[in-house]
């Protein structure tokens, strides 16, 4: 029993280290270091965004979240199609990191509280400016390493945007 508790605590510490290493990579503006710490869900999502930027029509884009729409439209406005065609999710993560799609400044105020591990998934309490937020940071264990799942933060972003839209009384497209 004591051994299983010790192993569980070790996993929690590994999750915390993954987050701290990611935070340090972001603050150091180390795109490749940050990339090494994100989950395959994250890089798959970035690959999906590239595909949407290249191929999605209005109907397909309208069916996506506001964050996805904004990201795709920003890409379409700022990148050449030929450059996009040469990218996969990992390359786009690095590009986006270097172009400001990752909030480096905001990361200074983010920490992680208590961690819960369940099999190959973990979540840590999202702490902003020293205050616990009603959200969690999520992690996946891949190839025996904990990886930060940035896609879990998309729900938080979408909720925040929906709140702003509701308060202003405008439509999503007007926003």
C-alpha positions as CSV (number, residue, x, y, z in Angstrom):
1,X,0.0,0.0,0.0
2,X,2.8,2.4,0.9
3,X,4.6,1.6,-2.3
4,X,1.6,2.4,-4.4
5,X,1.1,5.7,-2.6
6,X,4.8,6.5,-3.2
7,X,4.4,5.7,-6.9
8,X,1.3,7.8,-7.2
9,X,3.1,10.7,-5.6
10,X,6.0,10.3,-8.1
11,X,3.5,10.5,-11.0
12,X,2.0,13.7,-9.5
13,X,5.5,15.2,-9.2
14,X,6.2,14.2,-12.9
15,X,3.1,16.0,-14.0
16,X,4.1,19.1,-12.0
17,X,7.5,19.0,-13.5
18,X,6.1,18.8,-17.0
19,X,4.0,21.9,-16.4
20,X,6.9,23.8,-14.8
21,X,9.2,22.8,-17.7
22,X,6.6,23.9,-20.2
23,X,6.2,27.2,-18.4
24,X,9.9,27.8,-18.3
25,X,10.2,27.0,-22.0
26,X,7.4,29.5,-22.8
27,X,9.0,32.2,-20.6
28,X,12.4,31.5,-22.2
29,X,10.8,31.8,-25.7
30,X,12.0,28.2,-26.4
31,X,9.5,27.0,-29.0
32,X,11.3,23.6,-29.6
33,X,11.5,23.1,-25.8
34,X,7.8,23.8,-25.4
35,X,7.0,21.5,-28.4
36,X,8.7,18.6,-26.7
37,X,6.4,19.0,-23.7
38,X,3.0,19.2,-25.4
39,X,0.7,16.2,-26.1
40,X,0.0,14.7,-29.5
41,X,-3.5,15.9,-29.1
42,X,-2.1,19.4,-29.2
43,X,0.0,18.9,-32.3
44,X,-2.8,17.0,-34.0
45,X,-5.1,20.0,-33.3
46,X,-2.5,22.4,-34.8
47,X,-2.4,20.1,-37.9
48,X,-6.2,20.2,-38.0
49,X,-6.1,24.0,-38.0
50,X,-3.7,24.1,-40.9
51,X,-6.1,21.8,-42.8
52,X,-9.0,24.1,-42.1
53,X,-7.0,27.1,-43.2
54,X,-6.2,25.4,-46.4
55,X,-9.5,23.7,-47.2
56,X,-12.5,24.7,-45.1
57,X,-15.4,26.5,-46.8
58,X,-17.7,28.9,-45.0
59,X,-20.1,26.2,-43.8
60,X,-17.4,24.0,-42.4
61,X,-15.8,27.0,-40.6
62,X,-19.1,28.2,-39.3
63,X,-19.5,24.9,-37.5
64,X,-16.3,25.3,-35.6
65,X,-15.6,27.1,-32.3
66,X,-15.0,30.8,-32.3
67,X,-11.4,30.2,-31.3
68,X,-10.9,28.0,-34.3
69,X,-12.6,30.6,-36.6
70,X,-10.4,33.4,-35.4
71,X,-7.2,31.3,-35.7
72,X,-8.1,30.1,-39.2
73,X,-8.9,33.6,-40.4
74,X,-5.7,35.0,-38.8
75,X,-3.7,32.3,-40.6
76,X,-5.4,33.0,-43.9
77,X,-4.7,36.7,-43.6
78,X,-1.1,36.4,-42.5
79,X,0.4,33.3,-44.2
80,X,0.9,32.3,-47.8
81,X,-0.8,29.1,-48.9
82,X,2.5,27.7,-50.1
83,X,4.0,28.1,-46.7
84,X,1.0,26.4,-45.0
85,X,1.2,23.4,-47.4
86,X,4.7,22.6,-46.1
87,X,3.6,22.5,-42.4
88,X,2.4,19.8,-40.1
89,X,1.0,20.3,-36.6
90,X,4.5,20.3,-35.0
91,X,5.9,22.8,-37.5
92,X,2.8,25.0,-37.1
93,X,3.1,24.9,-33.3
94,X,6.6,26.2,-33.5
95,X,5.6,28.8,-36.1
96,X,2.6,29.9,-34.0
97,X,4.7,30.0,-30.8
98,X,7.2,32.3,-32.5
99,X,4.4,34.5,-34.0
100,X,2.6,35.0,-30.7
101,X,-0.2,32.4,-30.8
102,X,1.0,31.2,-27.4
103,X,0.5,33.8,-24.7
104,X,4.0,34.1,-23.3
105,X,3.3,37.1,-21.1
106,X,0.1,35.5,-19.6
107,X,2.1,32.4,-18.7
108,X,3.9,34.4,-16.0
109,X,0.7,34.5,-13.9
110,X,-0.2,30.9,-14.4
111,X,0.6,28.1,-12.0
112,X,-0.7,24.7,-11.2
113,X,-2.2,23.5,-7.9
114,X,-3.2,20.1,-6.7
115,X,-2.7,17.3,-9.3
116,X,-4.9,14.2,-9.8
117,X,-3.6,11.3,-11.8
118,X,-5.9,8.6,-13.2
119,X,-4.1,6.1,-15.4
120,X,-2.5,7.8,-18.4
121,X,-4.4,11.1,-17.8
122,X,-3.9,13.8,-15.2
123,X,-5.2,17.2,-14.3
124,X,-3.9,20.0,-12.2
125,X,-5.8,22.8,-10.7
126,X,-5.4,26.0,-12.8
127,X,-4.1,28.8,-10.7
128,X,-4.0,32.4,-12.0
129,X,-2.4,35.2,-10.1
130,X,-2.3,33.0,-7.0
131,X,-6.0,32.3,-7.2
132,X,-7.5,28.9,-8.0
133,X,-9.7,29.1,-11.1
134,X,-12.6,26.7,-11.8
135,X,-10.6,25.0,-14.6
136,X,-8.0,22.3,-14.9
137,X,-4.8,21.9,-16.9
138,X,-4.8,18.5,-18.5
139,X,-1.9,16.1,-19.2
140,X,-1.6,12.8,-21.1
141,X,1.1,10.2,-20.6
142,X,2.6,9.3,-23.9
143,X,5.6,7.0,-24.3
144,X,6.0,7.0,-20.6
145,X,6.3,10.8,-20.4
146,X,3.8,13.3,-19.2
147,X,2.7,15.8,-21.9
148,X,0.7,19.0,-21.5
149,X,-2.6,19.0,-23.5
150,X,-3.1,22.6,-24.6
151,X,-6.4,21.7,-26.4
152,X,-8.0,21.5,-23.0
153,X,-7.5,25.3,-22.7
154,X,-9.6,25.9,-25.8
155,X,-12.8,25.4,-23.8
156,X,-11.7,28.1,-21.4
157,X,-11.0,30.5,-24.2
158,X,-14.3,29.7,-25.9
159,X,-16.2,30.3,-22.7
160,X,-14.5,33.6,-22.2
161,X,-15.2,34.7,-25.8
162,X,-18.8,33.6,-25.5
163,X,-19.2,35.7,-22.3
164,X,-17.7,38.8,-24.0
165,X,-20.0,38.3,-27.0
166,X,-23.1,38.0,-24.7
167,X,-22.1,41.1,-22.8
168,X,-21.7,43.2,-25.9
169,X,-24.9,41.9,-27.5
170,X,-23.2,41.3,-30.9
171,X,-23.2,38.1,-33.0
172,X,-20.2,35.8,-33.2
173,X,-19.6,36.9,-36.8
174,X,-19.8,40.6,-35.8
175,X,-17.2,39.9,-33.1
